[in-house]
């Protein structure tokens, strides 16, 4: 599990809670007698422009706001679904929040007993952990302010219930995540050891092959040099050498026979 991914998920959940709270509050404020709300908007508009005529842009904004109020009033039945969606988004925030804190805490503990060889310095990684923790806590504070003090009371009660439940679950998650990270660290170390052994075996095999090729090359060179120095040792050269010797012996024999014949002729 990557803390940066969990942080991004928590941040997305916060955005969803904010959007849901604003929509819920707008629908609740527009619920009831819509005519009274529209009349109030007209009175505020006329009061703001009693000294000078309203511009076309201001009139356009008034029409858009009145249409928005009417639309929100029509959606008054959606508050139950929106309430549920806010609760789910809030639960997602706290789920990722506690997971992220647990992982950051374990990383900090492991940094004290594990040699780190990454690109970032230890100080930089520690600063990243601190900043992420601060940002997560700031998100929680912002949600508490929004749902407890700036939203209808039922959303404040929802925040309290979800926070209480997820804190209990977060404590359990912390233990499970710590156990899982230790197991993952052991597996990663075993995998790294296996890879190191494989690399050593491969290096030894390559060195052996290089040695074999060197020895073969040496034998080939010695054989080639011997053929140049002592050609009679070569099989084909030896045959040619023996053939020349046989021819020389035949020629000598013929010469002796010829000399003997001439000697006999002289004697006769």
Secondary structure as GFF3:
##gff-version 3
##sequence-region A 1 268
A	DSSP	alpha_helix	3	30	.	.	.	ID=ss1
A	DSSP	alpha_helix	34	48	.	.	.	ID=ss2
A	DSSP	alpha_helix	56	74	.	.	.	ID=ss3
A	DSSP	three_ten_helix	76	78	.	.	.	ID=ss4
A	DSSP	alpha_helix	79	111	.	.	.	ID=ss5
A	DSSP	alpha_helix	122	149	.	.	.	ID=ss6
A	DSSP	alpha_helix	153	229	.	.	.	ID=ss7
A	DSSP	three_ten_helix	231	233	.	.	.	ID=ss8
A	DSSP	alpha_helix	235	267	.	.	.	ID=ss9
###
